[in-house]
Amino acid sequence: MNIAFRPYINNNTVFSSSIIRKRTNLVDEEKKDTKRFSELLLSSYLLYKLRNLGKESYSFNYDLLEKSGIPNLHPLNDDGVRGGTLSGRQGRRFIPILKKAGIKNVIDLRGGDASSVYEDICKKNGLKYYHIPIDSESMNSKDIIEKLPELFDVMNKGKFYIACAQGLHRTDIAVAMNYLFNPKSSSVPPKMYGHISSDGFKQQGIFNRTNSIFKNMTQEDKNKLGLSDFSKEDYKKKKKILSSANEKYAKEINSD
């Protein structure tokens, strides 16, 4: 990502009419530079660089992925990346780039809209393909709970690319479940890109599903996930952190 800052213009060539105009233009220029810096702070590239300051960076080449033009690409705090599905004709050209960048695991969250073509292309390019359907509305919560150990196991391995059709709503839910119910996930709350709009963070669609997941979890389910002591209060606390972080992010986005 190339982010360039405009240098200050020489005062002698522009601000010659009066001291007042000089001061006004300098203030305007400072505001522009402040906005540019704000945009830089919000860029996924810088978030990638600072996501775990003092810790190891990604085990794959995120820079290469970001420059490729993959739709709805965003870094995750875990050792992976999210985006739109690459199964269509326009998306297939990105699959060799995933391999080149060091991605090893592809998680396909689609249900009935999935096809074997995507799996075949991934395997031909040396990528492991995992079909783990997550539906934001119609899928039974118990069926999703059965899929969580596999989903979390793949995400814990790192070097993964996770996507639904557009890389937005179902991907948000999968990423949220990883944060809420995977004890090995990053402690940094992920951004819910598909549920943030000009009206703020639309959390209901996410928490309706995660509430149902938590409600339907048996003690055996929790044990399988390493959540044997995970209480209702623990869940509410993590959900509040996730909500607060995304409400703040929504305000930052909409203030620009």
C-alpha positions in Angstrom: 0.0 0.0 0.0 1.4 3.3 -1.0 0.4 6.2 1.3 2.1 9.5 0.5 2.0 12.7 2.5 1.9 15.9 0.7 4.8 18.2 1.8 4.1 21.7 3.0 4.1 24.2 0.1 6.7 26.9 0.3 5.2 30.0 2.0 7.0 32.4 -0.3 5.2 31.1 -3.4 1.7 30.8 -2.1 1.0 32.8 1.1 1.9 36.3 0.0 -1.3 38.2 0.4 -1.4 38.7 4.2 -0.4 37.2 7.5 -4.0 36.3 8.1 -4.2 34.3 4.9 -0.8 32.7 5.7 -2.1 31.5 9.1 -5.4 30.3 7.6 -3.7 28.2 5.0 -1.2 26.7 7.4 -4.0 25.6 9.7 -5.9 24.1 6.7 -2.7 22.3 5.6 -2.2 21.0 9.1 -5.8 19.7 9.2 -5.2 17.9 5.9 -2.1 16.3 7.2 -3.9 15.3 10.4 -6.7 13.7 8.3 -4.0 11.9 6.2 -2.4 10.6 9.4 -5.9 9.5 10.6 -6.4 7.6 7.4 -3.0 6.0 7.8 -3.9 4.8 11.3 -7.1 3.3 10.0 -5.4 1.5 7.1 -5.4 -2.3 7.4 -1.7 -2.2 6.5 -0.7 -0.2 9.6 -3.0 -2.3 11.7 -1.2 -5.3 10.3 2.1 -3.8 11.3 1.0 -2.9 14.8 -1.5 -5.7 15.6 0.8 -7.4 18.0 3.6 -4.9 18.7 6.6 -6.7 20.1 5.3 -10.1 19.0 5.9 -12.1 15.9 4.3 -10.7 12.7 2.2 -12.8 10.3 3.7 -16.0 9.1 2.7 -15.2 5.6 3.2 -12.2 3.3 0.2 -10.0 3.9 1.7 -7.2 1.9 1.5 -9.3 -1.3 -2.1 -10.2 -0.6 -3.1 -6.5 0.0 -1.5 -5.4 -3.3 -3.3 -8.2 -5.2 -6.8 -6.7 -5.2 -8.6 -9.5 -3.4 -12.2 -8.3 -2.7 -13.0 -7.3 0.9 -9.6 -8.3 2.1 -8.8 -7.6 5.8 -6.2 -8.8 8.2 -7.2 -10.7 11.3 -5.6 -10.5 14.8 -5.2 -14.3 14.5 -2.6 -15.5 12.0 -5.0 -15.3 9.1 -6.9 -13.1 6.7 -10.5 -12.7 5.6 -12.0 -11.8 2.2 -14.6 -12.7 -0.4 -14.8 -16.2 -1.9 -12.4 -16.8 -4.8 -14.4 -19.5 -6.5 -15.8 -17.4 -9.4 -13.9 -16.8 -12.6 -12.7 -13.4 -11.5 -11.6 -14.7 -8.1 -9.7 -17.8 -9.2 -6.7 -15.8 -10.4 -6.0 -14.9 -6.8 -5.7 -18.5 -5.6 -2.0 -18.9 -6.8 -1.3 -15.6 -5.0 -2.6 -17.1 -1.8 -0.1 -19.9 -2.2 2.7 -17.5 -3.1 2.0 -15.4 -0.1 2.3 -18.4 2.2 -1.3 -19.2 2.9 -1.8 -22.9 3.5 -5.5 -23.3 4.6 -8.6 -22.1 2.9 -11.9 -22.0 4.9 -15.1 -21.9 2.8 -18.0 -20.8 5.0 -20.7 -21.1 2.3 -23.4 -23.7 2.5 -25.6 -24.5 -0.5 -23.9 -21.8 -2.6 -20.6 -23.8 -2.5 -19.3 -26.0 -5.3 -16.5 -28.5 -5.8 -14.8 -26.2 -8.3 -13.3 -24.0 -5.5 -12.0 -27.1 -3.7 -10.4 -28.5 -6.8 -8.6 -25.3 -7.7 -7.3 -24.9 -4.1 -6.0 -28.4 -4.1 -4.3 -28.0 -7.5 -2.5 -25.0 -6.1 -1.3 -26.8 -3.0 -3.8 -25.4 -0.5 -5.8 -27.3 2.0 -9.5 -26.7 1.6 -12.0 -26.9 4.4 -15.7 -26.7 3.8 -17.2 -25.5 7.1 -20.6 -24.0 6.3 -21.8 -21.2 8.6 -25.2 -19.7 7.9 -26.2 -16.4 9.6 -29.9 -17.3 9.8 -31.3 -20.7 8.7 -28.6 -23.2 9.9 -29.4 -25.0 13.1 -27.2 -23.9 16.0 -26.4 -27.4 17.1 -25.1 -28.1 13.6 -22.8 -25.1 13.8 -21.6 -26.2 17.3 -20.5 -29.5 15.8 -18.4 -27.6 13.3 -16.7 -25.4 15.8 -13.9 -27.8 16.8 -12.8 -28.1 13.2 -13.2 -24.4 12.5 -11.1 -23.4 15.5 -8.5 -26.1 14.8 -7.8 -24.8 11.3 -7.7 -21.1 12.5 -5.3 -22.1 15.3 -2.9 -23.5 12.7 -2.6 -20.0 11.2 -1.8 -19.1 7.6 -5.5 -19.3 6.7 -7.8 -17.5 4.3 -11.5 -17.5 5.5 -14.4 -16.4 3.4 -18.1 -16.7 2.7 -19.6 -15.4 -0.6 -18.7 -11.7 -0.1 -16.5 -12.1 2.9 -18.9 -10.0 5.0 -21.8 -11.3 7.0 -21.1 -15.0 7.5 -17.4 -14.3 7.8 -18.2 -11.8 10.6 -20.1 -14.5 12.5 -17.4 -17.1 12.1 -14.7 -14.6 13.2 -16.9 -13.5 16.1 -17.4 -17.1 17.2 -13.7 -17.7 17.1 -13.1 -14.7 19.4 -15.9 -15.6 21.8 -15.6 -19.4 22.0 -12.0 -20.3 21.0 -9.7 -20.1 24.0 -6.7 -20.0 21.8 -7.9 -17.0 19.7 -6.3 -13.6 19.9 -7.5 -11.4 22.9 -7.8 -8.5 20.5 -11.5 -8.1 19.4 -11.9 -8.4 15.6 -13.6 -5.9 13.4 -17.1 -6.8 12.1 -16.8 -5.2 8.6 -20.0 -6.7 7.3 -22.1 -5.3 10.1 -20.8 -1.7 10.2 -22.7 1.0 8.3 -23.3 4.7 8.4 -25.8 4.0 11.2 -23.1 2.4 13.3 -22.4 -1.2 14.4 -25.4 -3.5 13.6 -24.7 -6.1 16.3 -28.0 -7.9 16.4 -27.4 -10.2 13.5 -24.1 -11.4 15.1 -25.3 -11.7 18.7 -28.6 -13.4 17.8 -26.5 -16.2 16.4 -23.8 -16.3 19.1 -26.4 -16.1 21.8 -28.1 -19.2 20.3 -24.8 -21.0 20.1 -24.0 -20.3 23.7 -27.5 -21.3 24.9 -27.3 -24.6 23.0 -23.8 -25.6 24.1 -23.8 -28.6 26.4 -21.0 -29.2 29.0 -19.6 -31.8 26.6 -19.5 -29.2 23.8 -17.7 -26.8 26.1 -15.2 -29.5 27.1 -14.4 -30.3 23.4 -13.6 -26.6 22.9 -11.6 -26.2 26.0 -14.3 -24.1 27.6 -15.1 -26.3 30.6 -15.2 -23.3 33.0 -16.7 -20.8 30.5 -19.6 -19.1 32.3 -22.5 -16.9 31.2 -20.7 -14.0 32.8 -17.5 -14.8 30.9 -19.5 -14.8 27.6 -21.2 -11.5 28.4 -17.9 -9.9 29.2 -16.3 -10.9 25.9 -19.4 -10.0 24.0 -19.3 -6.5 25.6 -15.7 -6.1 24.6 -16.4 -7.1 21.1 -19.4 -4.7 20.9 -17.6 -1.7 22.4 -14.6 -2.2 20.0 -16.8 -2.2 17.0 -19.0 0.7 18.1 -15.8 2.7 18.5 -14.6 1.6 15.0 -17.9 2.5 13.5 -17.6 6.0 14.9 -14.1 6.4 13.5 -15.2 5.3 10.1 -18.2 7.5 10.0 -16.4 10.6 11.3 -14.2 10.8 8.2 
